[in-house]
Amino acid sequence: MNISGIAALAVGGESERLEFKETTGTRREAARTVCAFLNQQGGQVLFGVTPTGVMVGQQVSERTIEELSAELRQIDPPAFPTVERIPVEGDREVIAVSTDHGTSRPYTYHGAAYRRVGNTTVKMSAYEYEQMLMERMHKEHRWENQPADGWSVDDLDVAEIRNTVAEAVRIGRLDEPPSREPVDLLRGLGLLQDGVLLRAAAVLFGKEERLGFEMPQCKLRVARFRGIDKMEFLDNRQFHGNAFSLLSHAGRFLRDSLPIAARFEPDRIQRIDEPLYPPPATREALANALCHRDYTIHGGSIGVAIYADRLEVTSPGSLHFGMTPEDLFEPHESKPWNPLIAHTFYRRGIIEVWGGGTLKMVELVDEAGLPPLEIEDAGSWVAVRFRHGQFVPQQHAWDRPAGRQKAILALLEQAEDGMTRREIGAHLGPGVSDRQVRRALEELRDRGLIVSTDRGPLTRWMRRPGGAR
């Protein structure tokens, strides 16, 4: 780092990875920011630069550096940022403290964890801290690689174990095992350690009756709705079982429930009938949900929901290791939350390229001429959403005159100060015209159910006191 480099940084102003401090008198605040950098993508603190980016420098002695270093040593686990002194003018210098993202996150300073929000350092929430701590412990101590207490091979579907190994051998993802005994096969898959079955083995191969009692989170919920919300079910079921059986149930539900889309190709007379959403893409979404979900949420389950305009596959938990939905649409490193489960899926040929599942789905959806794939992380669940772009809205109750009047009365019941016609129309939605709203209001007024306060577009409508309900 030299003075020209400092000047280039200062021009851009403070950011998520850069902070200015005029003097080391604010070293405690700076240490909190370094802690935040370690918890995120790294960054630099520049002492001797004003908040507006002017390099003023400060006089720096050995004691200055010692006091700054002592403050940085309050960060836990120990971190070792780079501290540089850059001459500015005369006897004044800028001190640059730089760090990459930490490898032992979460980091704390005086017992509190911090993160950056734009150019501001804020305390990390308890939830964020716990999530980051879980990620740090993930390699050695995670739910799937813990012993399945009380489980034995008798509680597993041996036929499914043998099918998995046979398929892995056939496609070249596993060498021919010396023995076909279930214990040996499980050991070769990394699901049996020191003679003890791991929870991953139960998730992958457990029999339905025991899973339903001891691991209720091994559940699939499937539903089909008439419209674009959950107001009216056409089908609603749930299944308990191991990951392979749940994948099979979900696939069968989609085959039975999704409409067929017909298309024609140039130079072909015959019509091509295909499922509305490409099966390889929906299968990838289901496999990802089973591999990456959070199995510690005992009330959680994989969800498959078919709406009039979309298909949603949801899984409990959130994205981990700092991943965002946007990251999944770019080439990225695969970091499965349940690597033992994911690796078994890979060996069986259900998952193909590491880190390429979402990119594969994006490509398949694009080839099918569908709207772009959507991924949402809501914190407690992750959804993969397929849309088909051919939806014709279902008629709502308020598309009919009596339904509109009933909906307006319900709105005015909650509005103490009344509502304008425009406000009422906005609540009823774009399917109801201003003319329809005006007519409904006039009919309700004529029936003595509502009154208006004035005339014109600013007229406010409200329920008549003591009017019939």
C-alpha positions in Angstrom: 0.0 0.0 0.0 1.3 3.5 -0.9 0.0 7.0 -0.9 -1.5 6.7 -4.5 -3.3 3.5 -3.4 -4.7 5.3 -0.4 -5.9 8.2 -2.5 -7.6 5.8 -5.0 -9.5 4.1 -2.1 -10.4 7.5 -0.5 -12.1 8.7 -3.7 -14.6 5.9 -3.6 -15.8 6.7 -0.1 -16.6 4.4 2.7 -18.3 1.1 1.9 -19.1 -2.4 3.1 -15.3 -3.1 2.9 -13.8 0.2 3.7 -13.9 2.6 6.7 -12.1 5.9 7.4 -11.0 7.0 10.9 -9.4 10.4 11.4 -7.2 9.3 14.3 -6.4 6.1 16.3 -8.3 7.7 19.1 -11.3 5.8 17.6 -9.4 2.5 17.6 -12.2 0.8 19.6 -14.8 1.6 17.0 -12.3 0.5 14.3 -11.7 -2.8 16.1 -15.5 -3.4 15.9 -15.3 -2.8 12.2 -12.4 -5.1 11.7 -14.4 -7.7 13.5 -17.3 -7.1 11.1 -14.9 -7.4 8.1 -13.7 -10.8 9.4 -17.3 -12.0 9.7 -18.0 -11.0 6.1 -15.8 -10.4 3.0 -12.8 -8.6 4.6 -11.9 -5.0 4.2 -9.7 -2.1 5.3 -9.8 0.6 8.0 -7.7 3.7 7.2 -6.6 5.9 10.1 -5.7 9.5 9.1 -8.5 9.9 6.6 -11.5 12.1 7.3 -15.1 10.7 6.8 -15.2 12.7 3.5 -12.1 10.9 2.2 -9.4 13.6 2.8 -6.0 12.3 3.7 -4.8 14.2 6.7 -2.6 11.6 8.3 -1.5 11.6 12.0 1.7 11.4 14.0 2.4 7.7 14.6 4.7 6.4 17.2 5.6 2.9 18.4 3.2 3.4 21.2 0.4 4.2 18.7 0.9 0.9 17.0 1.1 -1.0 20.3 -2.2 0.4 21.5 -3.9 -0.3 18.2 -2.5 -3.9 18.2 -3.7 -4.4 21.8 -7.2 -3.4 20.7 -7.1 -5.8 17.8 -6.1 -8.6 20.1 -9.4 -8.3 21.8 -11.0 -9.9 18.8 -11.8 -13.6 19.3 -10.9 -16.1 17.9 -7.5 -14.5 17.4 -7.1 -12.8 14.1 -4.0 -11.2 12.6 -4.9 -8.2 10.3 -2.1 -6.6 8.4 -1.1 -3.1 9.8 0.8 -0.8 7.5 2.2 2.7 7.9 2.1 4.9 4.8 3.9 8.3 4.9 1.6 11.2 3.8 3.3 14.5 4.4 6.0 15.6 6.7 5.9 13.5 9.9 2.3 12.4 9.3 1.2 8.9 8.3 -1.9 6.9 7.4 -2.3 3.6 9.1 -4.0 0.9 7.0 -5.4 -2.2 8.8 -6.4 -4.9 6.3 -8.0 -8.3 6.6 -9.5 -11.0 4.4 -12.7 -12.7 5.5 -12.0 -14.9 8.5 -11.7 -18.6 8.4 -13.0 -19.1 12.0 -16.2 -17.1 11.9 -18.0 -15.8 13.9 -15.6 -13.3 15.4 -16.4 -11.2 18.4 -14.9 -8.1 19.9 -15.3 -7.7 23.7 -17.9 -10.5 23.5 -20.1 -9.1 20.8 -20.2 -10.1 17.1 -20.5 -7.4 14.4 -21.3 -7.1 10.7 -21.4 -4.4 8.1 -24.5 -2.9 6.6 -23.4 -0.6 3.8 -20.8 1.7 5.4 -22.0 1.1 9.0 -20.9 -1.4 11.6 -23.8 -3.0 13.5 -24.1 -5.7 16.1 -25.0 -9.1 14.7 -28.3 -10.6 15.8 -28.4 -13.7 18.0 -29.8 -15.7 15.1 -27.1 -14.6 12.7 -24.4 -15.4 15.3 -25.9 -18.9 15.9 -26.1 -19.6 12.1 -22.5 -18.6 11.6 -21.4 -20.6 14.6 -23.2 -23.7 13.2 -21.3 -23.2 9.9 -18.0 -23.1 11.8 -18.8 -26.3 13.6 -20.3 -27.9 10.5 -17.3 -29.8 9.2 -16.9 -31.9 12.3 -20.1 -31.7 14.2 -23.3 -31.6 12.2 -26.7 -33.3 12.4 -26.2 -35.9 9.7 -22.8 -37.2 10.9 -24.0 -37.9 14.4 -24.9 -41.4 15.6 -28.4 -42.6 14.9 -29.0 -43.8 18.5 -30.8 -47.1 18.7 -30.8 -47.7 15.0 -29.5 -50.9 13.3 -29.4 -52.3 9.8 -32.7 -54.0 10.5 -34.3 -50.5 10.6 -33.1 -49.8 7.0 -34.4 -50.7 3.6 -31.6 -53.2 2.5 -33.0 -53.4 -1.0 -32.6 -49.6 -1.4 -29.0 -49.8 -0.1 -28.2 -52.5 -2.7 -29.9 -50.6 -5.5 -28.0 -47.5 -4.7 -24.6 -49.2 -4.7 -25.5 -51.2 -7.9 -26.4 -48.0 -9.7 -23.3 -46.2 -8.5 -21.1 -49.0 -9.8 -23.0 -49.1 -13.1 -22.4 -45.4 -13.8 -18.8 -45.5 -12.6 -19.2 -43.5 -9.4 -18.2 -46.3 -7.1 -15.9 -49.3 -7.4 -17.3 -52.8 -7.3 -17.5 -53.6 -3.5 -15.8 -56.8 -2.3 -19.0 -57.7 -0.4 -22.7 -57.1 -0.8 -23.4 -57.3 2.9 -25.4 -54.2 4.0 -22.9 -53.4 6.7 -20.0 -53.3 4.2 -22.0 -51.3 1.7 -22.9 -48.7 4.3 -19.3 -48.5 5.4 -18.2 -47.9 1.8 -20.8 -45.1 1.5 -19.4 -43.5 4.7 -22.6 -44.0 6.5 -21.3 -46.4 9.1 -18.4 -45.4 11.3 -16.8 -47.6 14.0 -19.7 -49.9 13.7 -22.2 -47.1 14.4 -24.9 -46.0 12.0 -25.0 -42.3 11.3 -28.2 -40.2 11.0 -27.6 -39.8 7.3 -28.0 -43.5 6.8 -31.5 -43.3 8.5 -32.5 -40.3 6.3 -31.4 -42.1 3.2 -32.5 -45.7 3.8 -34.7 -45.7 7.0 -38.0 -47.6 7.0 -41.1 -45.5 7.0 -42.6 -46.7 10.2 -39.5 -45.9 12.3 -38.8 -42.6 10.6 -42.3 -41.4 11.1 -42.0 -41.9 14.8 -38.3 -40.9 15.5 -37.5 -38.5 12.6 -40.8 -36.8 11.8 -38.9 -34.2 9.7 -38.4 -36.9 7.0 -41.7 -35.8 5.5 -43.0 -34.6 2.2 -46.1 -32.4 1.8 -47.7 -32.2 -1.6 -50.6 -30.0 -2.6 -52.5 -28.7 -5.7 -54.5 -25.4 -5.5 -57.2 -24.1 -7.8 -55.8 -20.6 -8.0 -52.6 -18.6 -7.2 -53.0 -18.8 -3.4 -53.8 -21.4 -0.8 -57.5 -20.6 -0.5 -58.9 -23.7 -2.2 -57.3 -27.2 -2.3 -57.7 -29.6 -5.1 -55.3 -32.2 -3.6 -53.4 -32.3 -0.3 -51.4 -35.2 1.0 -48.3 -36.0 3.0 -45.8 -38.8 3.1 -43.2 -40.1 5.6 -40.2 -42.1 4.5 -36.5 -42.0 3.5 -35.1 -39.6 1.0 -35.3 -41.9 -2.0 -39.0 -42.8 -1.3 -39.9 -39.1 -0.8 -38.2 -38.3 -4.1 -40.2 -41.1 -5.8 -43.5 -39.9 -4.2 -42.8 -36.3 -5.3 -42.0 -37.3 -8.8 -45.2 -39.4 -9.1 -47.3 -36.5 -7.7 -45.9 -34.2 -10.4 -46.5 -36.7 -13.2 -50.1 -37.2 -12.1 -50.9 -33.6 -11.3 -49.1 -31.3 -13.8 -50.9 -30.5 -17.0 -49.3 -31.4 -20.3 -48.1 -28.6 -22.6 -48.3 -29.2 -26.3 -45.9 -27.6 -28.8 -44.9 -27.9 -32.4 -41.5 -27.8 -33.9 -40.5 -26.7 -37.5 -40.6 -29.5 -40.1 -42.6 -31.8 -37.7 -46.3 -32.5 -38.3 -46.8 -34.3 -35.0 -47.6 -32.4 -31.9 -45.1 -32.8 -29.0 -46.8 -33.3 -25.6 -44.6 -32.7 -22.6 -45.1 -31.9 -18.9 -45.6 -28.2 -18.3 -42.3 -28.0 -16.4 -39.2 -30.0 -17.6 -38.9 -33.1 -15.4 -35.1 -33.0 -15.1 -35.3 -29.5 -13.7 -38.1 -30.4 -11.2 -36.2 -33.5 -10.2 -33.0 -31.4 -9.6 -35.0 -29.0 -7.4 -36.4 -31.9 -5.3 -33.0 -33.5 -4.9 -31.5 -30.2 -3.9 -34.2 -29.7 -1.3 -33.6 -33.2 0.2 -29.8 -32.6 0.3 -29.5 -29.1 1.5 -32.5 -28.8 3.9 -32.0 -28.3 7.6 -32.8 -31.7 9.3 -32.5 -30.1 12.8 -36.0 -28.6 12.3 -38.1 -31.5 13.5 -41.3 -29.9 12.4 -40.0 -29.1 8.9 -40.7 -30.9 5.7 -40.2 -30.7 2.0 -43.1 -29.0 0.2 -44.3 -29.4 -3.4 -47.1 -27.0 -4.3 -48.8 -26.7 -7.7 -50.6 -23.4 -8.2 -52.5 -22.2 -11.3 -49.5 -20.1 -12.4 -46.5 -21.8 -10.8 -44.8 -24.8 -9.1 -42.9 -24.3 -5.8 -40.5 -26.7 -4.1 -39.7 -25.6 -0.6 -37.3 -26.9 2.0 -36.8 -25.9 5.7 -33.8 -23.8 6.7 -31.9 -21.1 4.8 -28.9 -20.8 2.5 -25.6 -21.1 4.4 -21.9 -20.2 4.1 -22.9 -16.6 3.0 -24.6 -17.8 -0.2 -27.4 -15.7 -1.6 -30.1 -16.6 -4.2 -28.2 -14.4 -6.7 -25.0 -16.4 -6.1 -26.8 -19.6 -7.2 -27.4 -18.2 -10.7 -23.6 -17.9 -11.2 -20.9 -20.6 -11.3 -20.3 -21.3 -7.6 -18.5 -23.7 -5.3 -20.7 -26.6 -4.0 -21.1 -26.5 -0.2 -23.8 -28.9 0.7 -25.2 -28.6 4.2 -25.5 -32.4 4.3 -22.5 -33.7 2.4 -23.0 -37.3 3.3 -26.6 -37.3 2.0 -25.6 -35.2 -1.1 -22.6 -37.5 -1.9 -24.9 -40.6 -1.8 -27.3 -38.8 -4.2 -24.4 -38.0 -6.5 -23.1 -41.6 -6.5 -26.6 -42.9 -7.4 -26.7 -40.4 -10.3 -29.5 -38.2 -9.0 -27.2 -35.2 -8.6 -24.8 -34.6 -11.5 -22.3 -31.7 -11.4 -21.2 -30.4 -8.0 -22.3 -26.8 -7.7 -24.1 -26.9 -11.1 -27.6 -27.9 -10.1 -29.2 -24.5 -10.2 -27.4 -23.6 -13.4 -28.7 -26.8 -14.9 -32.2 -25.9 -13.9 -31.9 -22.4 -15.3 -30.7 -23.8 -18.6 -33.6 -26.4 -18.8 -36.2 -23.7 -17.9 -34.8 -21.4 -20.6 -34.8 -24.2 -23.2 -38.5 -24.9 -22.4 -39.4 -21.3 -23.1 -40.6 -20.7 -19.6 -40.1 -17.5 -17.5 -36.8 -17.3 -15.5 -36.4 -19.6 -12.6 -36.8 -18.0 -9.2 -35.1 -18.8 -5.9 -36.2 -17.2 -2.6 -34.5 -17.4 0.8 -37.0 -16.4 3.5 -34.7 -17.2 6.4 -36.7 -20.2 7.7 -37.3 -21.8 4.3 -35.9 -21.7 0.7 -38.2 -21.9 -2.3 -37.4 -22.8 -5.9 -40.2 -21.5 -8.1 -41.1 -22.4 -11.7 -43.6 -20.3 -13.6 -45.2 -21.0 -17.0 -46.5 -17.6 -18.0 -49.8 -18.9 -19.4 -52.0 -18.2 -16.4 -55.5 -16.8 -16.8 -56.7 -15.4 -13.4 -59.5 -17.3 -11.7 -62.6 -15.3 -11.0 -62.6 -13.9 -7.4 -65.8 -13.5 -5.4 -65.6 -9.7 -5.8 -65.6 -10.1 -9.6 -69.4 -10.5 -9.1 -71.6 -7.5 -7.9 -72.7 -9.1 -4.7 -69.1 -10.2 -3.9 -67.8 -6.7 -4.5 -70.3 -5.2 -2.2 -69.5 -7.7 0.5 -65.8 -7.1 0.1 -66.3 -3.3 0.3 -68.3 -3.6 3.5 -65.6 -5.7 5.1 -63.0 -3.0 4.1 -65.0 -0.2 5.5 -65.6 -2.1 8.7 -61.9 -1.9 9.5 -61.5 1.7 8.3 -62.5 4.1 11.1 -61.9 7.2 9.0 -63.4 5.7 5.9 -61.8 5.2 2.5 -61.7 6.9 -0.8 -63.0 5.1 -3.9 -59.4 4.9 -5.2 -58.2 3.3 -1.9 -61.1 0.8 -2.1 -60.2 -0.1 -5.7 -56.6 -0.6 -4.8 -57.6 -3.2 -2.2 -59.9 -5.0 -4.5 -57.1 -5.4 -7.1 -56.5 -4.6 -10.8 -59.3 -7.0 -11.9 -62.0 -4.6 -10.6 -62.5 -1.4 -12.6 -63.2 2.1 -11.1 -66.7 2.0 -12.7 -67.5 -1.3 -10.9 -66.3 0.2 -7.6 -68.4 3.3 -8.1 -71.5 1.3 -9.0 -71.1 -1.0 -5.9 -70.7 2.1 -3.7 -73.8 3.7 -5.1 -75.8 0.5 -4.6 -74.6 0.2 -1.0 -75.5 3.8 -0.3 -79.0 3.3 -1.8 -79.5 0.4 0.6 -78.6 2.6 3.5 -75.4 0.6 4.4 -72.8 3.3 3.8 -72.5 7.1 3.8 -70.2 9.5 2.1 -68.6 12.6 3.6 -68.4 14.8 0.5 -68.4 14.8 -3.3 -65.7 14.3 -5.8 -62.6 12.1 -6.0 -61.7 12.8 -2.3 -65.0 11.6 -1.0 -64.6 9.2 1.9 -66.9 6.3 2.3 -67.7 4.7 5.6 -70.2 2.3 7.3 -73.5 3.9 8.3 -73.7 3.8 12.2 -76.2 1.2 13.2 -76.6 0.1 9.6 -77.5 -3.5 8.8 -74.7 -6.0 8.7 
